């Protein structure tokens, strides 16, 4: 979920992957994918499997779309509003093919099997919750809450998915979160990185990236060098490479978007901003980013559009791999 902020140098975003996808010929793949031609879809998040299966959520309607990175057109997979999904934000597919979806102010997380059958629906026991992004480990689901600053957790034991409980309160963070957003975990599932957009002012020090030790249940702030962190939206973590979709004002003060790359140190306590992709305008307003082979894809939410206009798309990130 995007927050409009200014960024003088760089910022972050993250979606967890253990490694890059198989090296299919990217030259044979489309650079633009049509998620939907329907009005009001506002695509928000994306998950791409190793075989090229792609899922995209609709913040505007709660629908979920499915396609393949070899085909330029996606198709509806889960209908808008079904099972109470009037909004859909973060999405992730686990190793067994289950699809986890965060439902923003519906307060719910839905879990579906590969065939689209509902496996579980879990609701955060806080009326103010806005569940934004999520990540799945070998024993739990973790969900960021942009409205309350809570990090929620549901235990996972094989096919069983437990209830959502408050796992980390706002007071446990070094700075009280203003807008918890993207979350990813390391391949060993020991550490999570969680982004906080702060107040959205875009000033240095307003946004934060936190390192959460999942075994010790302890959180510290990641130091940022070579620039300052803007709004961490969805997060993509590959080894020590951290990618983020960020926005910052252009020369006229209008929001401009990019994917920025930072290199983390070995223990993930600090990072150095090193590179930036080509830019996207406010009318495109990319939110989430995902890996497909040796390229990156981002979701064009059109949150900054006036008004949002179909088609709603996913496109290749320019100038950054």
C-alpha positions as CSV (number, residue, x, y, z in Angstrom):
1,X,0.0,0.0,0.0
2,X,1.5,3.3,-1.1
3,X,1.9,6.5,0.9
4,X,2.8,9.7,-1.0
5,X,6.1,11.0,0.4
6,X,9.1,12.9,-0.7
7,X,12.5,11.2,-1.0
8,X,15.7,13.1,-1.7
9,X,17.8,10.1,-2.6
10,X,16.3,6.6,-2.2
11,X,13.9,4.3,-0.4
12,X,12.9,0.6,-0.1
13,X,10.5,-2.1,-0.9
14,X,10.5,-5.8,-0.4
15,X,8.9,-9.2,-1.3
16,X,10.6,-12.3,-0.1
17,X,12.3,-14.8,-2.5
18,X,14.9,-17.4,-1.8
19,X,16.5,-17.0,-5.2
20,X,15.9,-15.9,-8.7
21,X,13.6,-17.8,-11.0
22,X,14.8,-20.2,-13.7
23,X,16.4,-18.5,-16.6
24,X,13.6,-18.6,-19.2
25,X,14.2,-16.3,-22.2
26,X,12.9,-12.9,-21.0
27,X,13.1,-11.7,-24.6
28,X,10.1,-13.9,-25.4
29,X,8.0,-12.5,-22.5
30,X,5.7,-9.4,-22.7
31,X,6.9,-6.2,-21.0
32,X,3.3,-5.2,-20.2
33,X,0.5,-7.4,-18.7
34,X,-3.2,-6.4,-18.7
35,X,-4.6,-7.2,-15.3
36,X,-8.1,-5.9,-16.1
37,X,-10.0,-3.7,-18.4
38,X,-12.7,-3.1,-15.8
39,X,-13.0,0.3,-13.9
40,X,-12.0,0.6,-10.3
41,X,-9.7,-2.4,-10.0
42,X,-6.6,-0.5,-8.6
43,X,-4.1,-3.4,-8.5
44,X,-2.0,-3.4,-5.4
45,X,0.3,-6.4,-4.9
46,X,1.9,-9.2,-6.9
47,X,3.4,-12.7,-6.3
48,X,5.3,-14.5,-9.1
49,X,6.1,-18.3,-8.7
50,X,9.2,-19.9,-10.1
51,X,7.1,-21.4,-13.0
52,X,5.9,-17.9,-14.0
53,X,2.5,-18.1,-12.4
54,X,1.5,-14.6,-11.5
55,X,-1.1,-13.4,-9.0
56,X,-2.2,-9.7,-8.6
57,X,-4.7,-8.4,-6.0
58,X,-7.2,-5.6,-6.5
59,X,-7.4,-3.0,-3.8
60,X,-10.5,-1.5,-5.4
61,X,-12.7,-4.6,-5.5
62,X,-11.0,-7.4,-3.6
63,X,-10.7,-9.6,-6.8
64,X,-7.5,-11.6,-7.4
65,X,-6.2,-12.1,-10.9
66,X,-4.0,-15.0,-12.2
67,X,-1.8,-15.3,-15.3
68,X,1.6,-16.4,-16.5
69,X,4.5,-14.2,-17.4
70,X,4.5,-15.7,-20.9
71,X,1.0,-14.4,-21.6
72,X,0.2,-10.6,-21.7
73,X,-3.4,-11.1,-20.4
74,X,-4.4,-12.1,-16.9
75,X,-7.8,-13.6,-15.9
76,X,-10.0,-13.3,-12.8
77,X,-9.1,-16.1,-10.3
78,X,-11.1,-15.1,-7.2
79,X,-14.2,-12.9,-7.9
80,X,-14.5,-9.4,-6.4
81,X,-16.2,-9.5,-3.0
82,X,-16.2,-13.3,-2.6
83,X,-15.8,-14.5,1.0
84,X,-16.0,-10.9,2.1
85,X,-13.0,-9.7,0.1
86,X,-14.0,-6.1,-0.7
87,X,-10.3,-5.1,-0.6
88,X,-7.2,-7.1,-1.3
89,X,-3.6,-5.9,-0.6
90,X,-0.5,-8.0,0.1
91,X,-0.4,-11.5,-1.5
92,X,2.0,-14.4,-1.2
93,X,2.1,-18.0,-2.4
94,X,3.7,-20.5,0.0
95,X,5.7,-23.6,-0.9
96,X,2.6,-25.8,-1.0
97,X,0.9,-23.4,-3.4
98,X,-1.5,-21.8,-0.9
99,X,-2.4,-18.2,-1.6
100,X,-2.4,-15.8,1.4
101,X,-4.2,-12.4,0.9
102,X,-4.3,-9.4,3.3
103,X,-7.6,-7.6,3.2
104,X,-6.9,-4.0,4.4
105,X,-9.8,-2.6,6.5
106,X,-11.8,-5.9,6.3
107,X,-9.3,-6.9,9.0
108,X,-9.1,-10.4,7.4
109,X,-6.5,-12.7,5.9
110,X,-7.8,-15.2,3.4
111,X,-6.0,-18.5,2.5
112,X,-6.8,-20.3,-0.6
113,X,-5.7,-23.6,-2.1
114,X,-4.1,-23.8,-5.6
115,X,-7.6,-24.5,-7.1
116,X,-9.1,-21.4,-5.5
117,X,-10.9,-23.2,-2.6
118,X,-11.1,-21.3,0.7
119,X,-8.8,-22.9,3.2
120,X,-9.1,-20.4,6.0
121,X,-10.2,-16.9,6.9
122,X,-8.6,-15.2,9.9
123,X,-9.7,-11.9,11.3
124,X,-7.6,-9.5,13.4
125,X,-9.4,-8.8,16.8
126,X,-9.0,-5.1,16.5
127,X,-11.8,-3.0,14.9
128,X,-9.3,-0.4,13.7
129,X,-6.9,-2.8,11.9
130,X,-5.9,-2.3,8.3
131,X,-3.9,-5.4,7.2
132,X,-1.5,-4.4,4.5
133,X,1.3,-6.8,3.7
134,X,2.2,-10.3,4.8
135,X,4.9,-13.0,4.8
136,X,4.8,-16.7,5.4
137,X,7.5,-18.7,7.3
138,X,7.7,-22.4,8.0
139,X,5.7,-22.0,11.3
140,X,3.8,-18.7,11.1
141,X,2.1,-15.9,9.1
142,X,3.1,-12.3,9.9
143,X,1.0,-9.4,8.8
144,X,1.6,-5.6,9.0
145,X,-1.1,-3.3,10.2
146,X,-0.9,0.2,8.8
147,X,-3.6,1.7,10.9
148,X,-2.6,0.5,14.4
149,X,1.1,-0.2,14.1
150,X,0.6,-3.8,15.3
151,X,2.6,-6.7,13.8
152,X,0.1,-9.7,13.8
153,X,1.0,-13.3,13.8
154,X,-0.9,-16.6,13.1
155,X,0.8,-19.9,13.9
156,X,1.0,-22.5,11.0
157,X,1.3,-26.2,11.7
158,X,1.1,-28.0,8.4
159,X,-2.4,-27.6,7.0
160,X,-3.6,-25.8,10.2
161,X,-3.6,-22.0,10.4
162,X,-4.2,-20.5,13.8
163,X,-5.9,-17.3,14.8
164,X,-4.3,-13.9,14.3
165,X,-2.9,-12.5,17.6
166,X,-1.0,-9.3,18.4
167,X,2.6,-10.4,18.3
168,X,4.4,-7.0,18.5
169,X,2.8,-3.8,19.7
170,X,3.6,-0.3,18.5
171,X,5.4,0.4,21.8
172,X,7.9,-2.5,21.1
173,X,9.3,-0.7,18.0
174,X,12.2,1.8,18.5
175,X,9.9,4.5,17.1
176,X,6.1,4.2,17.2
177,X,5.1,3.2,13.7
178,X,3.2,5.7,11.6
179,X,2.3,3.4,8.6
180,X,3.6,-0.2,8.8
181,X,3.9,-1.5,5.3
182,X,6.1,-4.1,3.5
183,X,7.5,-7.2,5.2
184,X,9.9,-9.9,4.1
185,X,11.9,-12.7,5.8
186,X,15.3,-14.2,5.2
187,X,15.5,-17.7,3.7
188,X,16.2,-19.3,7.1
189,X,13.1,-17.6,8.5
190,X,15.0,-16.2,11.4
191,X,14.8,-12.4,10.6
192,X,12.1,-10.3,9.1
193,X,12.5,-6.8,7.7
194,X,9.5,-4.5,8.2
195,X,9.0,-1.1,6.5
196,X,7.4,1.9,8.2
197,X,6.4,4.9,6.1
198,X,6.1,7.2,9.1
199,X,3.9,10.2,8.7
200,X,4.5,10.3,5.0
201,X,6.3,13.7,5.1
202,X,9.3,12.4,3.1
203,X,11.7,14.1,5.4
204,X,14.9,12.3,6.4
205,X,14.3,10.2,9.5
206,X,10.5,10.0,9.0
207,X,10.5,6.5,7.4
208,X,12.1,3.5,9.0
209,X,13.2,-0.1,8.2
210,X,13.2,-2.5,11.1
211,X,15.0,-5.7,11.7
212,X,12.8,-8.2,13.6
213,X,14.5,-11.2,15.2
214,X,11.7,-13.8,15.0
215,X,13.2,-16.1,17.5
216,X,14.0,-13.6,20.2
217,X,11.0,-11.4,19.4
218,X,13.2,-8.3,19.3
219,X,13.3,-5.4,17.0
220,X,16.0,-2.9,16.0
221,X,16.2,-0.2,13.4
222,X,18.3,-0.8,10.2
223,X,20.8,2.0,9.6
224,X,20.6,3.6,6.2
225,X,23.7,4.9,4.4
226,X,24.2,6.5,0.9
227,X,20.8,8.3,1.0
228,X,17.7,8.2,3.2
229,X,14.7,5.9,3.3
230,X,11.5,7.1,1.7
231,X,8.3,5.0,2.0
232,X,8.9,1.3,2.1
233,X,6.0,-0.2,0.3
234,X,6.0,-3.9,-0.6
235,X,9.6,-5.4,0.0
236,X,11.7,-7.7,-2.2
237,X,14.7,-9.4,-0.6
238,X,17.3,-11.4,-2.5
239,X,20.2,-12.4,-0.4
240,X,21.6,-9.1,0.8
241,X,19.9,-7.1,-2.0
242,X,16.9,-5.2,-1.0
243,X,14.5,-3.6,-3.6
244,X,11.8,-1.1,-2.9
245,X,9.2,0.9,-4.8
246,X,9.5,4.5,-3.7
247,X,8.0,7.9,-4.6
248,X,9.5,11.4,-4.4
249,X,8.7,14.8,-5.9
250,X,9.9,15.8,-9.3
251,X,11.0,19.4,-10.2
252,X,7.3,20.5,-10.2
253,X,6.5,18.8,-6.9
254,X,4.5,16.0,-8.5
255,X,5.1,12.4,-7.2
256,X,7.5,10.3,-9.2
257,X,8.1,6.6,-8.7
258,X,11.1,4.2,-8.9
259,X,12.5,1.0,-7.6
260,X,15.6,1.6,-5.5
261,X,18.2,-1.0,-4.6
262,X,20.1,-1.2,-1.3
263,X,22.8,-3.7,-0.2
264,X,22.5,-5.0,3.4
265,X,25.4,-6.0,5.6
266,X,25.8,-9.6,6.7
267,X,23.7,-9.3,9.8
268,X,21.1,-7.0,8.3
269,X,21.7,-4.2,10.7
270,X,22.6,-1.6,8.1
271,X,22.2,-1.0,4.4
272,X,23.7,1.2,1.6
273,X,21.6,2.7,-1.1
274,X,23.3,1.9,-4.5
275,X,21.0,2.2,-7.5
276,X,17.6,3.4,-8.9
277,X,15.5,2.2,-11.7
278,X,13.9,4.3,-14.5
279,X,11.1,6.6,-13.3
280,X,7.3,6.2,-13.5
281,X,4.8,9.1,-13.3
282,X,2.1,9.7,-10.7
283,X,-0.6,8.4,-13.0
284,X,1.1,5.0,-13.0
285,X,1.9,4.9,-9.2
286,X,3.6,1.5,-8.9
287,X,3.3,-0.2,-5.6
288,X,4.6,-3.7,-5.3
289,X,7.6,-5.3,-7.1
290,X,8.4,-9.0,-7.9
291,X,11.2,-11.0,-9.5
292,X,10.7,-12.8,-12.9
293,X,13.9,-14.4,-14.1
294,X,16.5,-11.7,-14.7
295,X,14.1,-8.8,-14.6
296,X,11.7,-7.0,-12.2
297,X,8.0,-6.4,-12.6
298,X,5.9,-3.8,-10.8
299,X,2.2,-3.2,-10.2
300,X,0.7,0.0,-11.6
301,X,-1.9,0.8,-9.0
302,X,-3.0,4.2,-10.4
303,X,-3.6,5.3,-6.9
304,X,-2.2,8.7,-8.0
305,X,-4.3,8.8,-11.2
306,X,-7.0,11.4,-11.7
307,X,-9.2,9.5,-12.2
308,X,-7.8,5.9,-12.5
309,X,-8.4,4.6,-16.1
310,X,-8.4,1.1,-17.4
311,X,-6.5,-0.9,-18.5
312,X,-4.8,-1.7,-15.2
313,X,-1.4,-3.2,-15.8
314,X,1.8,-4.8,-14.6
315,X,4.9,-3.7,-16.4
316,X,8.6,-4.4,-16.5
317,X,10.7,-2.2,-14.3
318,X,13.0,-0.1,-16.5
319,X,16.8,0.1,-16.0
320,X,17.2,-2.2,-12.9
321,X,17.7,-5.9,-12.5
